[in-house]
Amino acid sequence: MEKFRPAFFTKRSCAFAGLFLGALLSSLLIQPLRLLPGGPIACLAAAALYGALMGVGWRVGKRQGALRAAKPAVFAESRPPCPKVLDTSVIIDGRIFDICKSGFLEGELVIPSFVLGELRHIADSADALRRNRGRRGLDVLHKIQEELDCPVRIEEKDYADGAEVDVKLLRLARDMNGAVLTNDYNLNKVAGVTGVPVLNINELAGALRPVVLPGEEMRAQIVREGKEPGQGVAYLDDGTMVVIENGRRRMGETVEAEVTTVLQTSAGRMIFARVKEKESKAG
């Protein structure tokens, strides 16, 4: 009964408001009757006027209350989550499985038949790297279908004009009133120009990275040389590159470093740091 209580009070309050307005209007209209000589006819006329207008006010108010109570439910049902059309790159990437498993992604996942065909073509490639990438994408699709509760549909619609896969993908998403799910930078830009909604998981990953400020300390393992003389390069757990000044001589070691600069580029985030003084002295 709790979920019906707000609608009940809305109907009742509107009905009483209509009743009050009917009584107020009756009191205004009855003024000319006061000029007539008193008698049963005048009293009956006044009572009839009060009863009629208050009854009309009650019914109109109750009807308006019912309409107001029904509006939120109609609004909620009229805007279901839009379908998400997956491109080849986001399937091969594999992170889409964990995102769907977390429950943050709503709506139906749509796998176009031409994307599935491209995955099969990559999986049959003579190049070992491409072949492994294609097979990984097919494995990810199988896991999504078998292990997750989210709705998945293979869309058979295709376009026979010989357009590229990315162009077909955008056209299909527009025809379905859906959004493209990708991690392809160029597709992201083209979709933005054409007005097709895009969900880029690289942007999502960037938004979830912890904030690092100049002066903060971190531990990082130097794994290779940098481009400039004396630089060493390390990577954080999320893949962020850390360029460490004078870190080349500590190759293969895990050092304490102090952040000097953080740069945000179109390709991602890059951190510049230097080995702490106590670390350099200890070495």
C-alpha positions as CSV (number, residue, x, y, z in Angstrom):
1,M,0.0,0.0,0.0
2,E,3.0,2.3,0.5
3,K,3.6,2.8,-3.2
4,F,0.0,4.0,-3.7
5,R,0.0,6.5,-0.9
6,P,1.5,9.5,-2.9
7,A,-1.1,9.1,-5.7
8,F,-3.9,8.8,-3.1
9,F,-2.9,12.0,-1.4
10,T,-2.6,13.7,-4.8
11,K,-6.1,12.7,-5.8
12,R,-7.6,13.7,-2.4
13,S,-5.8,17.1,-2.2
14,C,-6.9,18.0,-5.7
15,A,-10.5,16.9,-5.1
16,F,-10.7,19.0,-1.9
17,A,-9.2,22.0,-3.8
18,G,-11.9,21.6,-6.4
19,L,-14.5,21.4,-3.7
20,F,-13.2,24.6,-2.1
21,L,-13.2,26.4,-5.4
22,G,-16.7,25.3,-6.2
23,A,-17.9,26.6,-2.8
24,L,-16.1,29.9,-3.4
25,L,-17.6,30.3,-6.8
26,S,-21.1,29.5,-5.4
27,S,-20.7,32.2,-2.7
28,L,-19.9,34.7,-5.4
29,L,-22.8,33.7,-7.7
30,I,-25.3,33.6,-4.9
31,Q,-24.9,37.3,-4.1
32,P,-27.7,38.4,-6.5
33,L,-30.1,35.9,-4.8
34,R,-29.6,37.8,-1.5
35,L,-31.5,40.8,-3.1
36,L,-34.6,38.7,-3.6
37,P,-37.2,38.4,-0.8
38,G,-36.5,35.5,1.6
39,G,-38.4,32.3,1.2
40,P,-38.1,28.6,0.5
41,I,-37.5,29.1,-3.2
42,A,-34.4,31.3,-2.6
43,C,-33.0,28.8,-0.1
44,L,-33.5,25.9,-2.4
45,A,-31.9,27.8,-5.3
46,A,-28.9,28.7,-3.1
47,A,-28.6,25.1,-1.9
48,A,-28.9,23.7,-5.4
49,L,-26.2,26.1,-6.7
50,Y,-23.8,25.2,-3.8
51,G,-24.4,21.5,-4.4
52,A,-24.0,21.6,-8.2
53,L,-20.8,23.7,-8.2
54,M,-19.1,21.9,-5.3
55,G,-19.9,18.5,-7.0
56,V,-18.4,19.7,-10.2
57,G,-15.4,21.0,-8.4
58,W,-14.9,17.7,-6.6
59,R,-15.1,15.6,-9.8
60,V,-12.8,17.9,-11.8
61,G,-10.3,18.1,-9.0
62,K,-10.3,14.3,-8.5
63,R,-9.8,13.8,-12.3
64,Q,-6.8,16.3,-12.4
65,G,-5.3,14.5,-9.4
66,A,-5.5,11.2,-11.1
67,L,-3.8,12.6,-14.2
68,R,-1.0,14.2,-12.1
69,A,-0.4,10.9,-10.3
70,A,-0.2,9.0,-13.6
71,K,2.3,11.3,-15.3
72,P,5.5,10.1,-13.5
73,A,4.8,6.4,-14.4
74,V,4.0,7.3,-18.0
75,F,7.3,9.3,-18.3
76,A,9.3,6.5,-16.8
77,E,7.9,3.9,-19.2
78,S,8.3,6.1,-22.3
79,R,12.2,6.3,-22.0
80,P,13.7,2.8,-21.8
81,P,17.5,2.6,-22.0
82,C,18.7,2.8,-25.6
83,P,20.4,-0.2,-27.3
84,K,24.2,-0.2,-27.3
85,V,25.8,-1.2,-30.7
86,L,29.2,-2.7,-30.2
87,D,32.0,-2.2,-32.6
88,T,34.9,-4.6,-33.4
89,S,37.5,-2.9,-31.3
90,V,35.5,-2.8,-28.1
91,I,34.8,-6.5,-28.4
92,I,38.4,-7.4,-28.9
93,D,39.4,-5.1,-26.1
94,G,37.5,-7.3,-23.6
95,R,36.8,-4.8,-20.9
96,I,33.2,-4.6,-22.0
97,F,32.6,-7.9,-20.2
98,D,33.6,-6.5,-16.8
99,I,31.7,-3.3,-17.4
100,C,28.5,-5.3,-18.2
101,K,29.1,-7.6,-15.2
102,S,29.4,-4.6,-12.9
103,G,25.8,-3.5,-13.8
104,F,26.7,0.0,-14.8
105,L,25.6,-0.5,-18.4
106,E,21.9,-0.6,-19.1
107,G,20.0,-1.6,-22.2
108,E,20.3,-4.2,-24.9
109,L,23.7,-5.1,-26.4
110,V,23.5,-5.3,-30.2
111,I,26.1,-7.2,-32.2
112,P,25.8,-6.3,-35.9
113,S,26.2,-9.2,-38.3
114,F,28.9,-7.3,-40.3
115,V,30.9,-6.8,-37.1
116,L,30.6,-10.5,-36.3
117,G,31.8,-11.2,-39.9
118,E,34.8,-8.9,-39.4
119,L,35.7,-10.7,-36.2
120,R,35.6,-14.1,-38.0
121,H,37.7,-12.7,-40.8
122,I,40.3,-11.5,-38.3
123,A,40.2,-14.8,-36.4
124,D,41.1,-16.6,-39.7
125,S,43.9,-14.2,-40.6
126,A,47.3,-15.7,-41.5
127,D,49.0,-13.1,-39.2
128,A,49.3,-14.7,-35.7
129,L,48.7,-11.5,-33.8
130,R,45.5,-10.6,-35.8
131,R,44.4,-14.2,-35.5
132,N,44.7,-14.1,-31.7
133,R,42.9,-10.8,-31.5
134,G,40.0,-12.1,-33.5
135,R,39.7,-15.3,-31.4
136,R,39.9,-13.2,-28.2
137,G,36.9,-11.1,-29.5
138,L,34.9,-14.2,-30.2
139,D,35.7,-15.6,-26.8
140,V,34.5,-12.3,-25.2
141,L,31.2,-12.5,-27.1
142,H,30.7,-16.1,-25.9
143,K,31.4,-15.1,-22.3
144,I,28.9,-12.2,-22.5
145,Q,26.2,-14.5,-23.9
146,E,26.8,-17.4,-21.5
147,E,27.8,-15.7,-18.2
148,L,25.9,-12.4,-18.1
149,D,22.2,-11.6,-17.6
150,C,22.2,-8.6,-19.9
151,P,20.2,-9.0,-23.2
152,V,22.3,-9.6,-26.2
153,R,21.0,-9.6,-29.8
154,I,22.7,-10.4,-33.1
155,E,21.4,-7.8,-35.6
156,E,21.1,-9.2,-39.1
157,K,20.4,-5.9,-40.8
158,D,23.1,-4.9,-43.3
159,Y,23.7,-2.2,-45.9
160,A,24.5,-3.4,-49.4
161,D,26.2,-0.3,-50.7
162,G,29.7,-1.5,-49.9
163,A,30.3,1.0,-47.1
164,E,33.0,0.5,-44.5
165,V,32.2,-1.3,-41.3
166,D,32.4,2.0,-39.2
167,V,30.0,3.7,-41.6
168,K,27.5,0.9,-41.4
169,L,27.9,0.9,-37.6
170,L,26.9,4.6,-37.4
171,R,24.0,4.1,-39.7
172,L,22.7,1.2,-37.8
173,A,23.0,3.0,-34.5
174,R,21.1,6.0,-35.9
175,D,18.3,3.7,-37.4
176,M,17.9,2.0,-34.0
177,N,18.0,5.3,-32.0
178,G,20.9,3.7,-30.1
179,A,24.5,4.5,-29.1
180,V,27.8,3.2,-30.4
181,L,30.0,1.5,-27.8
182,T,33.6,1.7,-28.8
183,N,37.2,2.5,-27.8
184,D,38.3,3.7,-31.3
185,Y,39.4,7.3,-31.2
186,N,38.6,8.0,-34.9
187,L,35.2,6.4,-34.7
188,N,34.5,8.5,-31.6
189,K,35.2,11.7,-33.5
190,V,33.2,10.7,-36.6
191,A,30.2,9.7,-34.5
192,G,30.4,13.1,-32.7
193,V,30.3,14.9,-36.1
194,T,27.3,12.9,-37.4
195,G,25.4,13.3,-34.1
196,V,25.3,9.6,-33.1
197,P,25.7,9.1,-29.3
198,V,29.0,7.4,-28.4
199,L,30.1,5.6,-25.2
200,N,33.9,5.4,-25.3
201,I,35.3,3.0,-22.6
202,N,38.7,4.7,-22.8
203,E,37.1,7.9,-21.6
204,L,35.4,5.9,-18.9
205,A,38.7,4.4,-17.8
206,G,40.3,7.9,-17.8
207,A,37.5,9.2,-15.6
208,L,38.1,6.4,-13.1
209,R,41.8,6.9,-12.8
210,P,43.0,8.2,-9.4
211,V,44.0,11.9,-9.4
212,V,47.8,12.4,-9.1
213,L,49.1,15.9,-8.2
214,P,52.6,17.3,-8.4
215,G,54.5,16.7,-5.2
216,E,52.8,13.3,-4.4
217,E,54.9,10.2,-4.0
218,M,54.6,6.9,-5.7
219,R,56.3,3.5,-6.1
220,A,57.1,2.4,-9.6
221,Q,59.2,-0.2,-11.3
222,I,61.4,1.2,-14.1
223,V,61.1,-1.2,-17.0
224,R,62.8,0.6,-19.9
225,E,64.7,3.6,-21.1
226,G,63.1,6.9,-22.0
227,K,63.5,9.0,-25.1
228,E,65.7,11.6,-23.5
229,P,69.1,10.8,-22.0
230,G,69.0,9.5,-18.5
231,Q,65.2,8.9,-18.4
232,G,63.5,5.8,-17.2
233,V,60.0,4.7,-18.0
234,A,57.5,2.9,-15.6
235,Y,53.8,2.1,-15.8
236,L,51.1,2.3,-13.2
237,D,48.6,-0.5,-12.7
238,D,46.1,1.3,-15.0
239,G,48.6,1.6,-17.8
240,T,49.6,5.2,-17.3
241,M,53.1,5.9,-18.4
242,V,55.5,7.5,-15.8
243,V,58.7,9.1,-17.2
244,I,61.2,9.3,-14.3
245,E,64.1,11.7,-14.5
246,N,67.5,10.1,-14.0
247,G,65.8,6.7,-13.8
248,R,67.8,5.0,-16.5
249,R,70.5,3.9,-14.0
250,R,67.8,2.2,-11.9
251,M,66.5,0.0,-14.6
252,G,64.6,-3.1,-13.3
253,E,64.3,-1.6,-9.8
254,T,61.2,-0.4,-7.9
255,V,61.9,3.2,-6.7
256,E,60.2,5.9,-4.7
257,A,59.5,8.8,-7.1
258,E,58.0,12.3,-6.6
259,V,55.6,13.6,-9.2
260,T,56.7,16.8,-10.9
261,T,54.2,17.2,-13.8
262,V,51.0,15.6,-15.0
263,L,50.0,16.0,-18.7
264,Q,46.6,15.1,-20.1
265,T,46.7,14.5,-23.8
266,S,44.3,13.1,-26.4
267,A,46.0,9.8,-26.2
268,G,45.8,9.6,-22.4
269,R,47.6,10.8,-19.3
270,M,51.4,11.0,-18.8
271,I,53.2,11.6,-15.5
272,F,56.7,13.0,-15.1
273,A,58.5,12.3,-11.9
274,R,62.0,12.2,-10.4
275,V,63.6,9.7,-8.0
276,K,63.5,10.9,-4.4
277,E,66.7,12.2,-3.0
278,K,66.9,9.5,-0.3
279,E,66.5,6.9,-3.0
280,S,69.3,8.4,-5.2
281,K,71.6,8.6,-2.2
282,A,70.8,5.1,-1.2
283,G,71.8,3.9,-4.7
